[in-house]
């Protein structure tokens, strides 16, 4: 069943790379090509291991320890070791992980079909390496404005839109989705952080416009610097600091351990 899901998944990165001139290959294109390569590596290992296992079950191959480990993991609904090593940061059980894998492939397919443009809204929770996409935002700013990369940082501007409501790409950065707030909630009407409601552990954030700007030491008392992580276990999967508006002193959210999580695993 898993084999059927992934067998046909192969992103033609060489063809896409050749189809673009060097001028057309910008920071975003390199990020998405790299993402496709990561996915190809993972899918290749999955197909290889599963085909080997099938032959083992048929008696055409001697069952090795590696094959037995793979079979045991699948039986226990756990991720096999090599899938974890080649895969993306995730705390999901196998069934949910497979669904997530398909969703990640859909986003890459969308890009492959139109490689010169990034999706209007990039779901950064569906990237192997979300940091590289945020770095690409800064690199593009460097190229356009002649600034130094190490003096830039990513600034976040929370919109009031859901991904489907975004009609065009961001003029000064990239629209990103796939972020969930833990420890607080986002009140879109007043555009600021508020206390979370009972039994609400994670709250989805609207689309966030991520753009590059010069680093500053100036402290804005109406802002909470919100750490963002790939998965709920947080460390070592730190991504970047986001800036969220707050009406109360930011220390309140620091003490509450408020953070944004990309893949909450549900």
N, C-alpha and C positions, 0 to 999 in steps of 0.2 A: 504493500500500500504506500509506504513512504517512498519506495523506489519509483513508483508511478508518478508521485508528486514532483520528484526532482529530476527524473531522468532527462527530460527535455530542456531543462534549464541550463542554458549556456549563453553567456553574453559575448557577442562577437566584438570584443574590445579592439582587436587588431584592425578589423574592417572599419570600425567607427573612427579609430585613431587616424587611419589612412585617409578617411573621407574628409577630414578637416585639415586646413592649411595650418602652418605654425602660428599665423596671426590669429586664426580662429580659436586656437587652443588657449583659453584663458585659465585662471585659477580654478573656476568652477568645473571646467571640463576635466582638468587633471584630477580633481576630487572624485567626480563621478566615474571616471575611468578606473581609478584606484578602487572605488567601492565595487565596481563590476568584477575587478580582478579578485578581490577578497571573496566575493560571492562564488565566483568560478572555482576558487581553491577549495572552499567549503563543500560545494555541491559535488565536485570531482571526488573528494574523499568519501562523501556519503555514498555516492553511486558505487565506487570501487569496493568499499567495505560491505555494502548490502548485496552486491552481485556475488562477491566471494562467499558470503554467508549462505546465499541461496544454493550455490554449488555444494557447499558443505552439507546442507540439509538434504540435498539429493544424493549425497554419497559420492559426488564426483571430485570432491577435494577433502583432504584430511582436515578435521577441525583443529585449528590452532588455538592457543590461549587467547590471542587477540580476537579471534572470531567468537569464542565462547563469551568473552567479556562483552562484546557487542550484543550478542543474543541476550545475555543476562540483563544488560541495561535496557534494551527494548522491552523485554518482558516486565521489568520493574518500572517502566515509564520514566526512565532516567536518561539524561543525555550521556552518550558515550564520550570517553575522554578526548578523542581526537576531534569530535564535533565541537567540544568546548574550546579546545586549543585553537582551532581554525575559525571558530564562530565569533559571535558578537556577545558583548556583556549581557547576561540574562539570568534571571532567577526563576524562569518559568519551568514547569514540568514539560515533558516531551510533547504532549498533545498540543498544548498552548504554544509551545516553541515552534512547532510545525506551521501553525496558522500564521504566526508572526513572520516566519521565514517567507511564506507566500506573499504576505503584505509588503515585505521589503523588496521582493522581486518585482512586484507591480510598480513600485516607485522607480526602480531602475529601468524597467521596460519603458515607462513613460519618457524617461530621459533619453534612452537609446533611440527612440522614435524621432526625437528632435534634439540632437546632441548640442546644437549651438545655443540652445536656451535651457535654463534650469526651470523646473516646475514653478508655477506662480507662487505656490506655498511648498516649501521643503519641510517634510516631516523629519526633523533631525533625530527623532527617537528610532527611526528606521535606518540609520547609518551605522556602519561598523565603527567609524571614527568621526564622531560629530565635531571634535576639535578642529579637524582639518578643514571642514566646511566653514567654520567660524574664522579660521586663519585666512581662508580664501577671500572672505568679505574684506578683511584688512588688506590683503595683497592687492585687491582690485582698487581699493581706496588709494593705496600707495601709487599704483600705476596712473590713476586718473588725476591725482592731486600732487604727485611728486613728494610724498611724505616718507619718513623713515618707519619701517615696519615695527621696530621695537619701541617706538614711541606712541603706538596706537593701541587702543583697546576696543572691545566690542561693547556698544551701548544698546540697551534694550528699551523698546517703546511698545507698551502693550496696547493693541488696537481693541476695538469693540467687535471685531469680526470673527466669524467662524471660517475655516478654510474654504468652504463652498461659496462664501460671500465675497471672496477676493477675486477681483476681475482682471487685474493686471499685476505684473511683477513690480516689486518695490523700486522706486526711483533712486533711493539712496542707501541701498543695503539689500537685505533679503527677508522676505516674509517666512517665518518659521513656525511650525506647529509641533505638537508631540510633547508638550511640557505639562507636567502635573504638579500642583502645589501640595506639599505635605506640611501639616502643622498650622495651616491658616487657610483662608479662602480669598478669592479675588472678587471684589464687588465691582462689576462692570459699570454700574450706574454712577458710582462716585469715583471710579477708576483708582481704587486703592486696596491695600490689604485690610482684611477684617478677620475677626476671630472665626475659627472654623465652627461649623454646626455640629451638634452631637452625631456621633456615628459616621461622620464624613471624614474618612482618613485622607483620601486624595481628591483633589478638585481639579478638573481640566482647565487649563489656561486658554484664553482666546489666542488668536494669531498674534505673534510678537514680531515686530520689525526689528531685526538685528542689523545695526549699522556700525561702521567704524568711526572713531573720533580720537582726538589727542588725549593721552592720559592726563589726569589731573589729580592733584592732592586735595583739592577743595572738597570739604564734606558738606553734602546736602542733607539737612536735617529732615527733609521730607522724603528721604529715600532709604530703602533697606537694601543693602548689598546681599543679594540672595544667592547662596552657593547652589550650583546645579550639578547633579550627578546622573550617571547613566541608569543606575538601578537602586532599589530601596535600601540595599545594604550600605549604600553610599561609598565609603572608601573601599578600594583605591580608585574608584571610577569617577573622579572629579572631572567636570567638563569646563565650566567657566563661571565667573560671578555675574549675575544679572542684576539690573537695577529695577526695583519695584517701588512704586509710590506708597507712602504710608502717612496716615494722619497722626499716628501716635509715635512716640520715641522708638527708633529702630531697635534699641536694646531689648524691647519687649519680644521682638521676633527672634533675636539672637538667643535669648533665654529659652524660648519655645522650640528652638532648633528647627525653625522654618527653612525649608529648602525646596528646590524644584527637582523633580525626578523625571527622566525621560521615559524609561520603560518600567511601568509599575507592575507589569506581569499579570494583568487580568484581561 
